[in-house]
Each structure stands twice: as structure tokens, then as C-alpha cells.
Amino acid sequence: MADKKPIGEVIHFYDKILVAIVKLNTALKTGDTVKFKFGEAEFTQTVDSMELEHKKISSAKKGAEIGLKVKQPVKEKTQVYKE
């Protein structure tokens, strides 16, 4: 894990709907597997649903700020890695 660079960072989290806003450092697409890591807490999930400006998308480019449906709560500054 130490040799992997994060592909993005959570910049906001909507707890009622379990959506993380992620600023991407690299491209991401639905079907990719990602790991969320904050301190010792981490979990892995498949990207099932992404949105950009309230529209469903299947891929996002570097620099995009996307809404990503997550399976459990995350904190701001959580690092996101591609598995």
C-alpha cells in the first residue's frame, strides 16, 4: 500500500445519502475497485454510481470533483486509492 499513490481525496460527505465528493488526481470509471483510507480505517468497494454536476456518468477525468455513492460513512481528507 505504501507504494500506491492516492487517486483522489474526499472533500465533502453527505451522510444522509452516503455520497462522498471526491477530487480526482487521475481518471476513474464505473466498475473500478477503490479503497478509502483514513488513518487505520479503510474499506474497499466497486464504483457502482458516479455523478458530475448531478448527472450520472460512467467515467471521470483527472481534476473532476465527482459524487460517489459509498457503502459506509467517510470523513473529509479520506484518501482514495485504485485497487
N, CA, C and O atoms as a CHARMM CRD file, in Angstrom:
* protein
*
  332
    1    1 MET  N      0.83200  -1.19800   0.00000 PROA 1      0.00000
    2    1 MET  CA     0.00000   0.00000   0.00000 PROA 1      0.00000
    3    1 MET  C      0.87000   1.25400   0.00000 PROA 1      0.00000
    4    1 MET  O      0.49400   2.26900  -0.58500 PROA 1      0.00000
    5    2 ALA  N      2.00800   1.19200   0.63900 PROA 2      0.00000
    6    2 ALA  CA     2.85600   2.37600   0.76300 PROA 2      0.00000
    7    2 ALA  C      3.35000   2.88300  -0.58600 PROA 2      0.00000
    8    2 ALA  O      3.64100   4.07000  -0.73500 PROA 2      0.00000
    9    3 ASP  N      3.44700   1.98700  -1.57300 PROA 3      0.00000
   10    3 ASP  CA     3.95300   2.40700  -2.87100 PROA 3      0.00000
   11    3 ASP  C      2.85700   2.95000  -3.78900 PROA 3      0.00000
   12    3 ASP  O      3.15800   3.46900  -4.86400 PROA 3      0.00000
   13    4 LYS  N      1.59900   2.83800  -3.38200 PROA 4      0.00000
   14    4 LYS  CA     0.49800   3.34800  -4.19200 PROA 4      0.00000
   15    4 LYS  C      0.23100   4.80400  -3.86000 PROA 4      0.00000
   16    4 LYS  O      0.30200   5.21900  -2.70300 PROA 4      0.00000
   17    5 LYS  N     -0.08200   5.58000  -4.90800 PROA 5      0.00000
   18    5 LYS  CA    -0.45500   6.97600  -4.69900 PROA 5      0.00000
   19    5 LYS  C     -1.97200   7.08400  -4.72700 PROA 5      0.00000
   20    5 LYS  O     -2.63200   6.35600  -5.46900 PROA 5      0.00000
   21    6 PRO  N     -2.53300   7.98800  -3.92400 PROA 6      0.00000
   22    6 PRO  CA    -3.98300   8.14600  -3.96000 PROA 6      0.00000
   23    6 PRO  C     -4.44400   8.68500  -5.31800 PROA 6      0.00000
   24    6 PRO  O     -3.75800   9.48700  -5.95300 PROA 6      0.00000
   25    7 ILE  N     -5.62400   8.22300  -5.74500 PROA 7      0.00000
   26    7 ILE  CA    -6.19900   8.73200  -6.99500 PROA 7      0.00000
   27    7 ILE  C     -7.11600   9.91500  -6.72700 PROA 7      0.00000
   28    7 ILE  O     -7.57900  10.57300  -7.65900 PROA 7      0.00000
   29    8 GLY  N     -7.38000  10.18500  -5.44300 PROA 8      0.00000
   30    8 GLY  CA    -8.24100  11.30200  -5.09400 PROA 8      0.00000
   31    8 GLY  C     -8.39100  11.43500  -3.59300 PROA 8      0.00000
   32    8 GLY  O     -7.82800  10.66600  -2.81300 PROA 8      0.00000
   33    9 GLU  N     -9.17900  12.44700  -3.21100 PROA 9      0.00000
   34    9 GLU  CA    -9.40000  12.73700  -1.79800 PROA 9      0.00000
   35    9 GLU  C    -10.84000  13.18600  -1.60600 PROA 9      0.00000
   36    9 GLU  O    -11.38400  13.93300  -2.42000 PROA 9      0.00000
   37   10 VAL  N    -11.45300  12.71900  -0.51600 PROA 10     0.00000
   38   10 VAL  CA   -12.80900  13.14200  -0.18100 PROA 10     0.00000
   39   10 VAL  C    -12.75200  14.59300   0.29400 PROA 10     0.00000
   40   10 VAL  O    -12.02900  14.91700   1.23700 PROA 10     0.00000
   41   11 ILE  N    -13.52300  15.46600  -0.36800 PROA 11     0.00000
   42   11 ILE  CA   -13.55000  16.87300   0.03500 PROA 11     0.00000
   43   11 ILE  C    -14.86000  17.24600   0.73200 PROA 11     0.00000
   44   11 ILE  O    -14.96100  18.30700   1.34800 PROA 11     0.00000
   45   12 HSD  N    -15.87200  16.36000   0.63000 PROA 12     0.00000
   46   12 HSD  CA   -17.13200  16.57600   1.34700 PROA 12     0.00000
   47   12 HSD  C    -17.86000  15.24300   1.43300 PROA 12     0.00000
   48   12 HSD  O    -17.64800  14.35700   0.60400 PROA 12     0.00000
   49   13 PHE  N    -18.72200  15.10200   2.44200 PROA 13     0.00000
   50   13 PHE  CA   -19.50200  13.87700   2.59000 PROA 13     0.00000
   51   13 PHE  C    -20.92400  14.22200   2.99100 PROA 13     0.00000
   52   13 PHE  O    -21.15000  14.97800   3.93700 PROA 13     0.00000
   53   14 TYR  N    -21.88400  13.65800   2.25900 PROA 14     0.00000
   54   14 TYR  CA   -23.30700  13.82100   2.57100 PROA 14     0.00000
   55   14 TYR  C    -23.76000  12.56400   3.31000 PROA 14     0.00000
   56   14 TYR  O    -23.98200  11.51800   2.69900 PROA 14     0.00000
   57   15 ASP  N    -23.89700  12.68000   4.64400 PROA 15     0.00000
   58   15 ASP  CA   -24.16000  11.49900   5.45500 PROA 15     0.00000
   59   15 ASP  C    -25.54300  10.90700   5.26000 PROA 15     0.00000
   60   15 ASP  O    -25.69500   9.69100   5.36900 PROA 15     0.00000
   61   16 LYS  N    -26.55300  11.71000   4.97600 PROA 16     0.00000
   62   16 LYS  CA   -27.91300  11.18900   4.83600 PROA 16     0.00000
   63   16 LYS  C    -28.05800  10.29100   3.60600 PROA 16     0.00000
   64   16 LYS  O    -28.85800   9.35600   3.61200 PROA 16     0.00000
   65   17 ILE  N    -27.29600  10.57000   2.55900 PROA 17     0.00000
   66   17 ILE  CA   -27.40800   9.80100   1.31300 PROA 17     0.00000
   67   17 ILE  C    -26.15400   8.98100   1.00200 PROA 17     0.00000
   68   17 ILE  O    -26.07900   8.34400  -0.04900 PROA 17     0.00000
   69   18 LEU  N    -25.17000   8.99000   1.90600 PROA 18     0.00000
   70   18 LEU  CA   -23.91200   8.24900   1.74000 PROA 18     0.00000
   71   18 LEU  C    -23.24100   8.53900   0.39600 PROA 18     0.00000
   72   18 LEU  O    -22.92600   7.62900  -0.37000 PROA 18     0.00000
   73   19 VAL  N    -23.03500   9.81900   0.13400 PROA 19     0.00000
   74   19 VAL  CA   -22.33500  10.24300  -1.08000 PROA 19     0.00000
   75   19 VAL  C    -21.10300  11.04900  -0.68100 PROA 19     0.00000
   76   19 VAL  O    -21.18800  12.01200   0.08100 PROA 19     0.00000
   77   20 ALA  N    -19.95400  10.63000  -1.21700 PROA 20     0.00000
   78   20 ALA  CA   -18.69400  11.34200  -0.99800 PROA 20     0.00000
   79   20 ALA  C    -18.38300  12.17200  -2.23500 PROA 20     0.00000
   80   20 ALA  O    -18.51000  11.68600  -3.35800 PROA 20     0.00000
   81   21 ILE  N    -17.97700  13.42300  -2.03300 PROA 21     0.00000
   82   21 ILE  CA   -17.48300  14.24500  -3.13500 PROA 21     0.00000
   83   21 ILE  C    -15.97300  14.03900  -3.16000 PROA 21     0.00000
   84   21 ILE  O    -15.27500  14.33200  -2.18900 PROA 21     0.00000
   85   22 VAL  N    -15.48100  13.52900  -4.28700 PROA 22     0.00000
   86   22 VAL  CA   -14.07400  13.16500  -4.41900 PROA 22     0.00000
   87   22 VAL  C    -13.42500  14.01600  -5.49700 PROA 22     0.00000
   88   22 VAL  O    -13.91300  14.08100  -6.62500 PROA 22     0.00000
   89   23 LYS  N    -12.31600  14.67300  -5.14400 PROA 23     0.00000
   90   23 LYS  CA   -11.49600  15.40300  -6.12200 PROA 23     0.00000
   91   23 LYS  C    -10.48400  14.40200  -6.65800 PROA 23     0.00000
   92   23 LYS  O     -9.66300  13.87400  -5.90800 PROA 23     0.00000
   93   24 LEU  N    -10.55000  14.14300  -7.97600 PROA 24     0.00000
   94   24 LEU  CA    -9.71400  13.10900  -8.58900 PROA 24     0.00000
   95   24 LEU  C     -8.35500  13.63000  -9.03200 PROA 24     0.00000
   96   24 LEU  O     -8.24500  14.73200  -9.56800 PROA 24     0.00000
   97   25 ASN  N     -7.32100  12.82500  -8.80400 PROA 25     0.00000
   98   25 ASN  CA    -5.97200  13.09900  -9.30600 PROA 25     0.00000
   99   25 ASN  C     -5.70000  12.33200 -10.59300 PROA 25     0.00000
  100   25 ASN  O     -4.70300  12.58000 -11.27300 PROA 25     0.00000
  101   26 THR  N     -6.58800  11.40300 -10.92500 PROA 26     0.00000
  102   26 THR  CA    -6.46100  10.57500 -12.12600 PROA 26     0.00000
  103   26 THR  C     -7.85500  10.13100 -12.55200 PROA 26     0.00000
  104   26 THR  O     -8.81600  10.31500 -11.80600 PROA 26     0.00000
  105   27 ALA  N     -7.97500   9.55600 -13.72900 PROA 27     0.00000
  106   27 ALA  CA    -9.27700   9.13500 -14.25000 PROA 27     0.00000
  107   27 ALA  C     -9.84900   7.96900 -13.43900 PROA 27     0.00000
  108   27 ALA  O     -9.11300   7.20000 -12.82200 PROA 27     0.00000
  109   28 LEU  N    -11.18200   7.86100 -13.45900 PROA 28     0.00000
  110   28 LEU  CA   -11.88900   6.79900 -12.75100 PROA 28     0.00000
  111   28 LEU  C    -13.11600   6.43500 -13.56900 PROA 28     0.00000
  112   28 LEU  O    -13.70900   7.29500 -14.22100 PROA 28     0.00000
  113   29 LYS  N    -13.50500   5.15000 -13.53800 PROA 29     0.00000
  114   29 LYS  CA   -14.70700   4.74200 -14.26400 PROA 29     0.00000
  115   29 LYS  C    -15.52400   3.76800 -13.42800 PROA 29     0.00000
  116   29 LYS  O    -15.00100   3.13200 -12.51200 PROA 29     0.00000
  117   30 THR  N    -16.81000   3.65400 -13.74800 PROA 30     0.00000
  118   30 THR  CA   -17.63900   2.68500 -13.03700 PROA 30     0.00000
  119   30 THR  C    -17.07400   1.29500 -13.29600 PROA 30     0.00000
  120   30 THR  O    -16.56800   1.00700 -14.38100 PROA 30     0.00000
  121   31 GLY  N    -17.16900   0.44900 -12.29400 PROA 31     0.00000
  122   31 GLY  CA   -16.59200  -0.88800 -12.37400 PROA 31     0.00000
  123   31 GLY  C    -15.21700  -0.97700 -11.73600 PROA 31     0.00000
  124   31 GLY  O    -14.77100  -2.06800 -11.38000 PROA 31     0.00000
  125   32 ASP  N    -14.52900   0.16900 -11.58500 PROA 32     0.00000
  126   32 ASP  CA   -13.23000   0.17900 -10.90500 PROA 32     0.00000
  127   32 ASP  C    -13.42700  -0.16200  -9.42400 PROA 32     0.00000
  128   32 ASP  O    -14.47500   0.12200  -8.84500 PROA 32     0.00000
  129   33 THR  N    -12.41900  -0.76300  -8.83200 PROA 33     0.00000
  130   33 THR  CA   -12.42800  -1.02900  -7.39700 PROA 33     0.00000
  131   33 THR  C    -11.55300   0.01800  -6.72100 PROA 33     0.00000
  132   33 THR  O    -10.41800   0.25700  -7.13200 PROA 33     0.00000
  133   34 VAL  N    -12.10200   0.64100  -5.67500 PROA 34     0.00000
  134   34 VAL  CA   -11.37100   1.68600  -4.95900 PROA 34     0.00000
  135   34 VAL  C    -11.31100   1.35800  -3.47400 PROA 34     0.00000
  136   34 VAL  O    -12.16200   0.64700  -2.93800 PROA 34     0.00000
  137   35 LYS  N    -10.27800   1.89900  -2.82100 PROA 35     0.00000
  138   35 LYS  CA   -10.12300   1.75700  -1.37600 PROA 35     0.00000
  139   35 LYS  C    -10.15100   3.14400  -0.75900 PROA 35     0.00000
  140   35 LYS  O     -9.46600   4.05400  -1.22700 PROA 35     0.00000
  141   36 PHE  N    -10.94700   3.30400   0.29500 PROA 36     0.00000
  142   36 PHE  CA   -10.99500   4.54300   1.06600 PROA 36     0.00000
  143   36 PHE  C    -10.17700   4.30400   2.32000 PROA 36     0.00000
  144   36 PHE  O    -10.38700   3.31100   3.01700 PROA 36     0.00000
  145   37 LYS  N     -9.23200   5.21600   2.62100 PROA 37     0.00000
  146   37 LYS  CA    -8.35300   5.02900   3.78300 PROA 37     0.00000
  147   37 LYS  C     -8.20800   6.34600   4.53300 PROA 37     0.00000
  148   37 LYS  O     -7.83500   7.36800   3.95600 PROA 37     0.00000
  149   38 PHE  N     -8.51100   6.30500   5.84200 PROA 38     0.00000
  150   38 PHE  CA    -8.36300   7.45400   6.72500 PROA 38     0.00000
  151   38 PHE  C     -7.76700   6.93300   8.02200 PROA 38     0.00000
  152   38 PHE  O     -8.45700   6.28800   8.81200 PROA 38     0.00000
  153   39 GLY  N     -6.49200   7.20900   8.24300 PROA 39     0.00000
  154   39 GLY  CA    -5.81400   6.65600   9.41900 PROA 39     0.00000
  155   39 GLY  C     -5.77200   5.14400   9.30700 PROA 39     0.00000
  156   39 GLY  O     -5.32400   4.60600   8.29400 PROA 39     0.00000
  157   40 GLU  N     -6.23700   4.45400  10.34500 PROA 40     0.00000
  158   40 GLU  CA    -6.27000   2.98700  10.32800 PROA 40     0.00000
  159   40 GLU  C     -7.55300   2.45200   9.70300 PROA 40     0.00000
  160   40 GLU  O     -7.63000   1.27200   9.36100 PROA 40     0.00000
  161   41 ALA  N     -8.56000   3.30900   9.55100 PROA 41     0.00000
  162   41 ALA  CA    -9.84200   2.87500   8.99300 PROA 41     0.00000
  163   41 ALA  C     -9.76300   2.81800   7.47400 PROA 41     0.00000
  164   41 ALA  O     -9.28200   3.74900   6.82800 PROA 41     0.00000
  165   42 GLU  N    -10.24500   1.70500   6.91300 PROA 42     0.00000
  166   42 GLU  CA   -10.27500   1.59200   5.46000 PROA 42     0.00000
  167   42 GLU  C    -11.33500   0.58900   5.03700 PROA 42     0.00000
  168   42 GLU  O    -11.69100  -0.31200   5.79700 PROA 42     0.00000
  169   43 PHE  N    -11.83800   0.75300   3.81700 PROA 43     0.00000
  170   43 PHE  CA   -12.72700  -0.23500   3.21500 PROA 43     0.00000
  171   43 PHE  C    -12.59400  -0.13600   1.70600 PROA 43     0.00000
  172   43 PHE  O    -12.18000   0.88700   1.16100 PROA 43     0.00000
  173   44 THR  N    -12.95500  -1.22500   1.04900 PROA 44     0.00000
  174   44 THR  CA   -12.84700  -1.32100  -0.40200 PROA 44     0.00000
  175   44 THR  C    -14.23600  -1.53200  -0.98200 PROA 44     0.00000
  176   44 THR  O    -15.06700  -2.22100  -0.39000 PROA 44     0.00000
  177   45 GLN  N    -14.48400  -0.93900  -2.13900 PROA 45     0.00000
  178   45 GLN  CA   -15.75200  -1.15100  -2.82200 PROA 45     0.00000
  179   45 GLN  C    -15.58600  -0.93800  -4.32100 PROA 45     0.00000
  180   45 GLN  O    -14.61700  -0.33200  -4.77700 PROA 45     0.00000
  181   46 THR  N    -16.55300  -1.45300  -5.07500 PROA 46     0.00000
  182   46 THR  CA   -16.60500  -1.23500  -6.51700 PROA 46     0.00000
  183   46 THR  C    -17.36100   0.05900  -6.77700 PROA 46     0.00000
  184   46 THR  O    -18.34600   0.35100  -6.09900 PROA 46     0.00000
  185   47 VAL  N    -16.90900   0.83000  -7.74800 PROA 47     0.00000
  186   47 VAL  CA   -17.59900   2.06700  -8.13100 PROA 47     0.00000
  187   47 VAL  C    -18.84300   1.66900  -8.92400 PROA 47     0.00000
  188   47 VAL  O    -18.74700   1.23300 -10.07100 PROA 47     0.00000
  189   48 ASP  N    -20.01400   1.82700  -8.29500 PROA 48     0.00000
  190   48 ASP  CA   -21.27700   1.47300  -8.94400 PROA 48     0.00000
  191   48 ASP  C    -21.98900   2.69100  -9.50300 PROA 48     0.00000
  192   48 ASP  O    -22.68500   2.59400 -10.51300 PROA 48     0.00000
  193   49 SER  N    -21.82000   3.83800  -8.85700 PROA 49     0.00000
  194   49 SER  CA   -22.56300   5.03000  -9.25000 PROA 49     0.00000
  195   49 SER  C    -21.71000   6.27300  -9.02900 PROA 49     0.00000
  196   49 SER  O    -21.18800   6.50000  -7.93800 PROA 49     0.00000
  197   50 MET  N    -21.57700   7.08200 -10.09900 PROA 50     0.00000
  198   50 MET  CA   -20.84400   8.35200 -10.03200 PROA 50     0.00000
  199   50 MET  C    -21.70200   9.43100 -10.67300 PROA 50     0.00000
  200   50 MET  O    -22.46200   9.16800 -11.60500 PROA 50     0.00000
  201   51 GLU  N    -21.57000  10.64800 -10.16100 PROA 51     0.00000
  202   51 GLU  CA   -22.25400  11.79000 -10.75700 PROA 51     0.00000
  203   51 GLU  C    -21.30200  12.96400 -10.87500 PROA 51     0.00000
  204   51 GLU  O    -20.40100  13.14600 -10.05500 PROA 51     0.00000
  205   52 LEU  N    -21.52200  13.75400 -11.90900 PROA 52     0.00000
  206   52 LEU  CA   -20.80600  15.00500 -12.12200 PROA 52     0.00000
  207   52 LEU  C    -21.86100  16.05700 -12.39300 PROA 52     0.00000
  208   52 LEU  O    -22.60600  15.95500 -13.36800 PROA 52     0.00000
  209   53 GLU  N    -21.93100  17.07100 -11.53600 PROA 53     0.00000
  210   53 GLU  CA   -22.93700  18.12500 -11.64400 PROA 53     0.00000
  211   53 GLU  C    -24.34400  17.54000 -11.74800 PROA 53     0.00000
  212   53 GLU  O    -25.13100  17.94800 -12.60200 PROA 53     0.00000
  213   54 HSD  N    -24.65500  16.58100 -10.87300 PROA 54     0.00000
  214   54 HSD  CA   -25.97300  15.94900 -10.73700 PROA 54     0.00000
  215   54 HSD  C    -26.38600  15.10900 -11.93700 PROA 54     0.00000
  216   54 HSD  O    -27.57100  14.81600 -12.09900 PROA 54     0.00000
  217   55 LYS  N    -25.43700  14.71400 -12.78400 PROA 55     0.00000
  218   55 LYS  CA   -25.73000  13.84100 -13.92300 PROA 55     0.00000
  219   55 LYS  C    -24.90800  12.57000 -13.77800 PROA 55     0.00000
  220   55 LYS  O    -23.71100  12.61700 -13.49500 PROA 55     0.00000
  221   56 LYS  N    -25.58000  11.41100 -13.97900 PROA 56     0.00000
  222   56 LYS  CA   -24.86200  10.12900 -13.91000 PROA 56     0.00000
  223   56 LYS  C    -23.81400  10.06900 -15.00200 PROA 56     0.00000
  224   56 LYS  O    -24.06700  10.45200 -16.14500 PROA 56     0.00000
  225   57 ILE  N    -22.62600   9.58200 -14.63900 PROA 57     0.00000
  226   57 ILE  CA   -21.53700   9.42700 -15.60400 PROA 57     0.00000
  227   57 ILE  C    -20.93300   8.03400 -15.44500 PROA 57     0.00000
  228   57 ILE  O    -21.08400   7.39600 -14.40400 PROA 57     0.00000
  229   58 SER  N    -20.24400   7.56900 -16.49500 PROA 58     0.00000
  230   58 SER  CA   -19.60000   6.25500 -16.41900 PROA 58     0.00000
  231   58 SER  C    -18.09000   6.38100 -16.25700 PROA 58     0.00000
  232   58 SER  O    -17.41200   5.40900 -15.92200 PROA 58     0.00000
  233   59 SER  N    -17.56300   7.59000 -16.49700 PROA 59     0.00000
  234   59 SER  CA   -16.13300   7.82600 -16.28800 PROA 59     0.00000
  235   59 SER  C    -15.91200   9.29800 -15.97200 PROA 59     0.00000
  236   59 SER  O    -16.71900  10.15700 -16.32500 PROA 59     0.00000
  237   60 ALA  N    -14.79600   9.56700 -15.29800 PROA 60     0.00000
  238   60 ALA  CA   -14.44200  10.94100 -14.93200 PROA 60     0.00000
  239   60 ALA  C    -12.95200  11.13200 -15.16000 PROA 60     0.00000
  240   60 ALA  O    -12.16000  10.20200 -15.00500 PROA 60     0.00000
  241   61 LYS  N    -12.58400  12.35000 -15.53000 PROA 61     0.00000
  242   61 LYS  CA   -11.18700  12.67000 -15.83100 PROA 61     0.00000
  243   61 LYS  C    -10.47700  13.25600 -14.61800 PROA 61     0.00000
  244   61 LYS  O    -11.10400  13.67400 -13.64500 PROA 61     0.00000
  245   62 LYS  N     -9.16000  13.27500 -14.70400 PROA 62     0.00000
  246   62 LYS  CA    -8.32000  13.90300 -13.68600 PROA 62     0.00000
  247   62 LYS  C     -8.80100  15.33100 -13.44500 PROA 62     0.00000
  248   62 LYS  O     -9.10200  16.05500 -14.39400 PROA 62     0.00000
  249   63 GLY  N     -8.87600  15.73800 -12.18000 PROA 63     0.00000
  250   63 GLY  CA    -9.27500  17.08500 -11.81600 PROA 63     0.00000
  251   63 GLY  C    -10.75800  17.24500 -11.54500 PROA 63     0.00000
  252   63 GLY  O    -11.17900  18.26100 -10.99200 PROA 63     0.00000
  253   64 ALA  N    -11.56500  16.24900 -11.92900 PROA 64     0.00000
  254   64 ALA  CA   -13.01400  16.32900 -11.72200 PROA 64     0.00000
  255   64 ALA  C    -13.34900  16.17900 -10.23900 PROA 64     0.00000
  256   64 ALA  O    -12.64000  15.50200  -9.49500 PROA 64     0.00000
  257   65 GLU  N    -14.43500  16.81900  -9.82700 PROA 65     0.00000
  258   65 GLU  CA   -14.98800  16.64000  -8.49000 PROA 65     0.00000
  259   65 GLU  C    -16.29500  15.89200  -8.67300 PROA 65     0.00000
  260   65 GLU  O    -17.28200  16.45500  -9.14600 PROA 65     0.00000
  261   66 ILE  N    -16.29800  14.62500  -8.29900 PROA 66     0.00000
  262   66 ILE  CA   -17.43900  13.75800  -8.56300 PROA 66     0.00000
  263   66 ILE  C    -18.15100  13.36600  -7.28000 PROA 66     0.00000
  264   66 ILE  O    -17.56100  13.35100  -6.19900 PROA 66     0.00000
  265   67 GLY  N    -19.42800  13.05100  -7.42200 PROA 67     0.00000
  266   67 GLY  CA   -20.19800  12.45800  -6.34100 PROA 67     0.00000
  267   67 GLY  C    -20.12100  10.95200  -6.48500 PROA 67     0.00000
  268   67 GLY  O    -20.40900  10.41300  -7.55300 PROA 67     0.00000
  269   68 LEU  N    -19.73500  10.27200  -5.42400 PROA 68     0.00000
  270   68 LEU  CA   -19.53800   8.82800  -5.46800 PROA 68     0.00000
  271   68 LEU  C    -20.34700   8.19100  -4.34700 PROA 68     0.00000
  272   68 LEU  O    -20.13400   8.49600  -3.17400 PROA 68     0.00000
  273   69 LYS  N    -21.27800   7.30300  -4.70400 PROA 69     0.00000
  274   69 LYS  CA   -22.07300   6.59400  -3.70700 PROA 69     0.00000
  275   69 LYS  C    -21.15900   5.62100  -2.97300 PROA 69     0.00000
  276   69 LYS  O    -20.48200   4.80600  -3.59800 PROA 69     0.00000
  277   70 VAL  N    -21.14100   5.71000  -1.64200 PROA 70     0.00000
  278   70 VAL  CA   -20.27300   4.84600  -0.83600 PROA 70     0.00000
  279   70 VAL  C    -21.10800   3.93800   0.05800 PROA 70     0.00000
  280   70 VAL  O    -22.26500   4.23600   0.35700 PROA 70     0.00000
  281   71 LYS  N    -20.50300   2.82000   0.48500 PROA 71     0.00000
  282   71 LYS  CA   -21.25300   1.85000   1.28600 PROA 71     0.00000
  283   71 LYS  C    -21.17300   2.10800   2.78900 PROA 71     0.00000
  284   71 LYS  O    -21.88500   1.47600   3.56900 PROA 71     0.00000
  285   72 GLN  N    -20.30000   3.04200   3.19400 PROA 72     0.00000
  286   72 GLN  CA   -20.23700   3.41600   4.60800 PROA 72     0.00000
  287   72 GLN  C    -19.70900   4.84400   4.72000 PROA 72     0.00000
  288   72 GLN  O    -19.08600   5.35100   3.78700 PROA 72     0.00000
  289   73 PRO  N    -19.95600   5.49300   5.85800 PROA 73     0.00000
  290   73 PRO  CA   -19.52900   6.89400   6.00700 PROA 73     0.00000
  291   73 PRO  C    -18.01800   7.07000   5.87300 PROA 73     0.00000
  292   73 PRO  O    -17.23700   6.19800   6.25300 PROA 73     0.00000
  293   74 VAL  N    -17.62700   8.22100   5.32100 PROA 74     0.00000
  294   74 VAL  CA   -16.21600   8.59700   5.20100 PROA 74     0.00000
  295   74 VAL  C    -16.04100  10.01300   5.72900 PROA 74     0.00000
  296   74 VAL  O    -17.00700  10.77000   5.82800 PROA 74     0.00000
  297   75 LYS  N    -14.82400  10.36400   6.06400 PROA 75     0.00000
  298   75 LYS  CA   -14.51500  11.70800   6.55100 PROA 75     0.00000
  299   75 LYS  C    -13.84000  12.51400   5.44900 PROA 75     0.00000
  300   75 LYS  O    -13.22700  11.95700   4.53900 PROA 75     0.00000
  301   76 GLU  N    -13.96400  13.84400   5.54900 PROA 76     0.00000
  302   76 GLU  CA   -13.20000  14.70500   4.65100 PROA 76     0.00000
  303   76 GLU  C    -11.71900  14.40200   4.85100 PROA 76     0.00000
  304   76 GLU  O    -11.29600  14.05800   5.95400 PROA 76     0.00000
  305   77 LYS  N    -10.94100  14.52800   3.79600 PROA 77     0.00000
  306   77 LYS  CA    -9.50000  14.23500   3.76400 PROA 77     0.00000
  307   77 LYS  C     -9.19900  12.73500   3.64300 PROA 77     0.00000
  308   77 LYS  O     -8.03200  12.34400   3.61300 PROA 77     0.00000
  309   78 THR  N    -10.24700  11.88500   3.57300 PROA 78     0.00000
  310   78 THR  CA   -10.02000  10.46100   3.33400 PROA 78     0.00000
  311   78 THR  C     -9.36900  10.29100   1.97000 PROA 78     0.00000
  312   78 THR  O     -9.82100  10.87400   0.98500 PROA 78     0.00000
  313   79 GLN  N     -8.31000   9.49500   1.91200 PROA 79     0.00000
  314   79 GLN  CA    -7.60500   9.23300   0.65700 PROA 79     0.00000
  315   79 GLN  C     -8.29300   8.08600  -0.08600 PROA 79     0.00000
  316   79 GLN  O     -8.76000   7.12500   0.52400 PROA 79     0.00000
  317   80 VAL  N     -8.34400   8.20900  -1.41800 PROA 80     0.00000
  318   80 VAL  CA    -8.97300   7.18900  -2.25700 PROA 80     0.00000
  319   80 VAL  C     -7.89400   6.58500  -3.15800 PROA 80     0.00000
  320   80 VAL  O     -7.14600   7.30700  -3.81800 PROA 80     0.00000
  321   81 TYR  N     -7.82600   5.26300  -3.17500 PROA 81     0.00000
  322   81 TYR  CA    -6.83500   4.53400  -3.97200 PROA 81     0.00000
  323   81 TYR  C     -7.54400   3.60300  -4.94100 PROA 81     0.00000
  324   81 TYR  O     -8.61400   3.08200  -4.62700 PROA 81     0.00000
  325   82 LYS  N     -6.95800   3.38600  -6.12100 PROA 82     0.00000
  326   82 LYS  CA    -7.48700   2.39400  -7.05400 PROA 82     0.00000
  327   82 LYS  C     -6.81600   1.07200  -6.73300 PROA 82     0.00000
  328   82 LYS  O     -5.60000   1.00500  -6.55500 PROA 82     0.00000
  329   83 GLU  N     -7.61600   0.02900  -6.66000 PROA 83     0.00000
  330   83 GLU  CA    -7.09800  -1.31200  -6.34400 PROA 83     0.00000
  331   83 GLU  C     -6.71800  -2.04700  -7.60200 PROA 83     0.00000
  332   83 GLU  O     -6.26300  -3.18900  -7.53700 PROA 83     0.00000
